[in-house]
Amino acid sequence: MKIRALLCSTLVALVGISSGAQVPQTTPYDHIHLAAADPDKAYDWYVKNLEGLAGENTGRMVFEPFTGGRPLPVQLMFIKGDALPSEGGVIDSIGFSFPDVAAKVKALEAAGAKVKEPVREVPGLWKQAVVVDPFGVKIELVEDRSHPGFHHIALRVADREATTRWFQSAFGGERVKIGGRVDALQYGKTYLLVQQGEGAAPSQGRAIDHLGFGPLSMNTTTAALKTNSVKFTSEPAAKANQFGHRTAYVEAPGGVRIELVEHTDCSWGKARD
């Protein structure tokens, strides 16, 4: 799937939401879980080559400093697994913005990434390219100078309209046009793009295993999602050895696995609004 299709044909307008429907308050976007046979090696690669910083605890990274306030920085987390490449799965890719995409592509290729789509100019928008990291994660690179660092997540689904409506009804999000042209749902500093594509596999077991949202109240969010008949694959429960975090898992259309994380007894959980 060409990136042009992603950037010029993403997220349909949410015309399918009835006039009486209420869009919920936006749930903060929280993290992405990447799977790799050697998660420590993957972590080190992202620190060195994509400017990652230490996250909430071991094995997690962010791309902006934690300031003690909200919204919390989006984290990449690494889990061990012999995963299939992200391309071919419903969570197709993640995106980063750098001031010089050509230089970044050259550096990533030298570090072991494969160039899938070379740098090209999108008139009136930005330069962009696509690489695949050594662990099977498809990475889109753009020169969005207004939004540096971690930039977006791209899904590939059979029904863009239904998936877009599902995410907005479940987690809110603001409809925006990136660069005045690219439709997206925005969660804090993170964009969610949805592109049309048939035959994508569920995300679990792929290099991008699942997405994560961070409700401030797990009980309130759980009740709202269940009212909307959202499928829970794991009920809310405390997660051992992680500061008392409460987590749950739900499934979005097309097999998008989503973790809910309520940060509790750690500095991130106590961050001021």
Secondary structure, 3 states (H helix, E strand, C coil): CCHHHHHHCCCCCCCCCCCCCCCCCCCCEEEEEEEECCHHHHHHHHHHHHCCEECCCCCEEECCCCCCECCCCCEEEEEECCCECCCCECEEEEEEECCCHHHHHHHHHHCCCEEEEEEEEECCCEEEEEEECCCCCEEEEECCCCCCEEEEEEEEECCHHHHHHHHHHHHCCEEEEECCCEEEEEECCEEEEEEECCCCECCCCECEEEEEECCCCHHHHHHHHHHCCCEEEEEEEECCCCCCCEEEEEEECCCEEEEEEECCCCCCCCCEC
